[in-house]
Amino acid sequence: ITTYMDVLEELNRRNIEYYLVYPERRLKEEYRNRAIKRGSDNQFIDGFFSRWDKHISDCDSIDAPYKYVLKSNEYLADIIDKI
């Protein structure tokens, strides 16, 4: 599911449980390089990574029922069985 605050807040209002999975703040360059390697266009890369700190702060602050913060070189596929 998306990590946009409006969506997460609505899920909370409706008492719908979800998992919020997002990377550690310090991994901005790692994730930027992932986006470049998978062929994301410059407009996406510039837009998304210019908002990185706010996005991670929002994820940190939301009261998610279940939260997992990805570490370096960790992907959702690596932890899906854990959650």
C-alpha positions in Angstrom: 0.0 0.0 0.0 1.1 3.6 -0.5 2.9 5.5 2.1 1.0 8.8 1.4 -0.2 10.3 4.7 -3.7 10.9 3.6 -4.2 7.2 2.8 -2.5 6.0 6.0 -4.6 8.4 8.2 -7.8 7.2 6.5 -6.8 3.6 7.2 -6.2 4.6 10.9 -9.6 6.4 11.1 -11.3 3.3 9.7 -9.4 1.0 12.1 -8.0 -1.0 9.1 -4.8 -2.8 10.0 -1.8 -2.5 7.7 1.9 -2.9 7.6 4.0 0.2 7.0 7.4 -0.7 5.5 9.9 2.0 4.6 13.7 2.5 4.5 15.9 4.0 7.1 16.4 7.8 6.5 20.2 7.4 6.0 19.6 5.2 2.9 18.6 8.0 0.6 21.5 7.6 -1.8 21.1 3.8 -1.8 17.4 4.2 -2.8 18.2 6.9 -5.3 20.7 4.5 -7.0 18.1 1.7 -7.0 15.7 4.0 -8.8 18.4 4.9 -11.4 19.3 1.3 -11.9 15.7 0.2 -12.5 15.3 3.0 -15.1 13.1 5.5 -13.3 13.0 8.8 -15.2 14.8 12.0 -13.9 11.5 13.7 -13.1 10.5 11.0 -10.7 13.9 10.7 -9.2 14.3 14.5 -8.6 10.7 14.8 -7.3 10.7 11.9 -5.0 14.2 12.4 -3.5 13.7 16.1 -3.0 10.9 15.1 -0.5 12.8 12.1 1.0 13.3 13.6 4.5 9.7 14.8 4.8 8.4 11.4 3.6 10.5 9.5 6.1 9.5 11.8 8.9 5.9 11.3 8.0 6.4 7.5 8.1 8.2 7.8 11.4 5.4 9.8 12.9 2.3 7.8 11.7 0.8 5.5 14.3 0.8 2.4 12.1 -0.6 -0.9 13.5 2.6 -2.6 12.3 5.8 -0.9 11.2 9.0 -2.2 9.8 12.0 -0.1 8.8 14.2 -1.6 6.0 17.9 -1.7 6.5 20.6 -1.3 3.9 20.4 -3.9 1.1 17.1 -5.1 2.4 14.1 -5.4 0.2 10.4 -6.1 0.9 10.9 -9.6 -0.5 13.5 -10.3 2.2 11.2 -9.6 5.1 7.7 -10.5 3.7 7.7 -13.8 5.5 8.5 -12.0 8.8 5.6 -9.7 8.6 
